[in-house]
């Protein structure tokens, strides 16, 4: 049986600049929601904030209407891993952990990012898991940059780096089957980027490749279940999960984290491209 041919969309610098503009809209929406997270706030409240920020910027929510999805964000609380639908009935409580996934399309180009936020004071093991997920995401981004710079990098080097960082952080489940993806004129493009795997496999990491790196980890089992709403994915053992994501682009002289306000400079240093053109106003 022949393998399905991947459709990889490599971007020009000018196109990546447009993706950066979309990425900054997403970054602003997520920051506004991060500041709003508190006990007593509903996930529908957060959804309204995101939609307002995105539309005020002249962009459109990527998620709303996507295969029938009814909201601007995915708001996954505690055992919910991903794709949970915001609701007035889901009110945040002290000690919850919420993962917020948000996307926007501007001038035909997508940005996609996710954060995990503590609601008030959380148990230390939850705070640590969220930090491990964040570190693993940045390890994957760094692996992409180094692989592209060497000219020998492969897609699964990112997966391997994410997995190693998670394993170094503790005994966590890495959610099976889910991961990152290509991004560009569609929110989800080839290739799929798992958060585990052996290095040295898959497509080459090259100039113009744009990916969303998206670790999802749990305090327990890596197995998941989709609920009857057809969207919400939860941990099979009901353990708490964390989910983070950044969209990035590979350029000739380094990586550009399109959904980070600083382009990734603080976490990646000299791996970040030295020539980051500002988005057109």
N, C-alpha and C positions, 0 to 999 in steps of 0.2 A: 504493500500500500504506500503510495506516495504521500509525503508530508505536505500539508497545506502551505502554500507560498505566503510568507509574511508580506504585508504591504507597509513598508517603512517610509514615512514621510520625513525627509530631511529638509530643514528650513534654512533659508538665507538669513544673513544678519538682519536685514530689514524686517523680515517676518518675525524673527525672535524679538526685536524691539516692540512689535505689536503684541506679542505674547507677554512681554514684561509689563506692558500697560494693563493688560487683563489681570496679570498676577498681582499687581499692586492694588487693584480694586478688591481682589479676594483677601489680600493681606489686611487691608483697612477694615473690611467687614469682620474678619476673624478677631482683629484687635478690639473692635467695638464690642463684639460679643464676649470676649474674654473679660473685659472690664465690667460687663453687665451680669456675669455669672454670679449668683448668690442664692442662699436659701430663700424660697418663696417665689423665685422667678420660674415661669413655665418655659418649656422648650418652644412653645408657640411664640412667646415674647422674643426669644432669641431669633427665631425665624423672621419675625417682622423687622427686627433691626437689620438683619442681613439683606433682606429684600430692599429696604429703604436705601442702604448704603450703595448697593449695586445699581439700582435704578437711578439714583441721584448722580452717579458717575457716568450715566449714559450707556451702561452695560445692561445685560440681561442675565438672570440666573440660569446657569447651565443645567441645574438639576430639575427645575420646575417644568413638568411636562415630558421629561425624559422617560420614554417607555411608560408614560402615564404617572410618573412620580408626582405627588401633589404639593410639594413644598420646595423652598429655596435651599434649605440645609438638610443634612442628616444629623440628628441629635441623639447619640447613643449613650445611654446612662447605665453605668455599672456592668451587668452581665451582657448588655447589648454591645455587640462588637461594631457593627456598621449598618447603615441604611435605615436606621430607626426614624420614623416619621414624627415630626414635631406635633405637639398636642397641648391644648389648654389644660388637659387633665394631668399631664406629666409635669409636676411641680418639683423643682430641685429641692433637696434636703441637705442639711449639714452632713458632711461626710461622703456625699456622692462623688463619683468621678464621671465626668461627661466628656465624650469625644464629639467634636463638632467638625463636620466635613462641609466644605463650601466651594462652589464653582461659579465662575462668571465668564460670559463671552462678550468680547468687545471688538468691534470691527472685524468680526468673523473668526477671532482667535480666542482660545480658551485658557483660563487659569484654574488651577485646582489645588487645594491645600486643606489640611486638617490639623487640629490641635486637640490635646487632651488637657482638661482643666479641672482642678480640685474645687469642690464646692465647700467653702469654708475650710475647717480643719479636717483632714482626712487621716486615716490610719497610715503609719509610716510605710507599710509595705505597698500601699497604693501609690503614695508619692514616689517611692523608689521605682516602681514599675513604669510609671509615666516618664520618669527621667531616663530609664533604660531604653524605652521605645524611642525617645527623642535622640539619644546618643546613637542608637542603631541606625536611625534615619540618616544622621550626619555621617556615620561611617560608610553607608552606602553611597552617599553623594561624593564623599572623598575618594572612594574606590572608582567611581565613574570618572572623576577628574584625572586621577593618576593613570587609569587605564587608557584614556584617550591620549594623554600626554606621551605615554610610552609607545603608542602605536600598536600595542599588542593586547589591549584590553578587550574583554568579551563581556557580554551582557550578564552572564551568571557570576562574574566577579562581584557585581553589586549584590546579588543575592547572598553570596558567600560572606561578604563583609557584614551585611545586616545580621545574618545568622550568628557569626562569630561574636559580634558585639552583644547580642542578646544573651548568648551562652555565657559570656564573660560577666554579665550583669547579675546572673542568678538563674534559678530554675523556673523558667517561664515556658508556657506553651506558645509556639509560633503558629498562628492560625493557618490551617491547611487549605490550600487551593486559592486563597485570596492574596492580592499583592498589588503592585503598582502597574503602570501601563504607559504606553506612548500617549502623547497629547499634542494637539495642534489645531487644525480646523475642525476636528471632532474632539469631544472630551476624552473618549476612550479609543485609542488606536493601538495597533501592533507596535511593539511587542508587549506581551505580558511579562511582568517582572516579579517573580516569586521572592519571598523573604527568606528563603533557604535554598541550599543546593551546592553542588560542587563547582569550583571555579573553572574558567577556561572554556566555557561552552556558550553557544548562541551567537548572535550577530556581533560584529565588531563595534566598539565604542568609538564613534567618529564625529567629526565636525558637523554640526547641524542637527544632531540627534537630540530630541526633546523627550524627557521622561518624567513621570510622576513616581517618586519613591515613597512607599506607603507601608511601613511596618504596622502589624496588628498582633499584639501579644496578650497573653492571659496569665492570671495567677495559677491556672490549673491546666486542664486538658487543651490541646490544640484543636479539638473537634468542635464543630459548630452545627447549628440547626436554624433553618429559616422558618419564621413564624407564618401563620395562616394569612397575614396581610400581604404576603408575597414580596415583602421587602426586608423587614427587620431580621437581622442575623444575630443570634445570641450564642453564648458558649453552651455547649451541651451539658456541662457539669454545673452551670450557673455561676462559675467563677467570674470575677471582675476582669474587664478587658481595657486595653488602651490602644489608641489608633492615632497615628500622626502621619503627615504627608507634606512634601514640598514638590513643586514642579521645577524642573531645571532644564538648562540648555547647555550643550557642549559647543564651545567655540574654539578657534584655532589656538588661542593662548590661555585656555582655562574654562572653568565651569561658571555658569551664571545661574544662581538660584532665583528663579523668576518670581517666586511668591514670598521671598524674604525681603524686608525693607532694605537691608544693606547688601542684598545680592549674595549673601552668604559669607561676607568678609570676616565677621567676628569668629565664626566657627571653622572656616576653611582657610583663612589667611591667603597666602600666595597662590593657592590653587584656583582662586577666583580670577576671572579674566581682568586684565588691567584696563580694558577699554569697554566700559559699560555706557553706551550711548543712552541718553535720557529718552523716555518715550515722547513721541510727538504730542504737543499740547492740542 
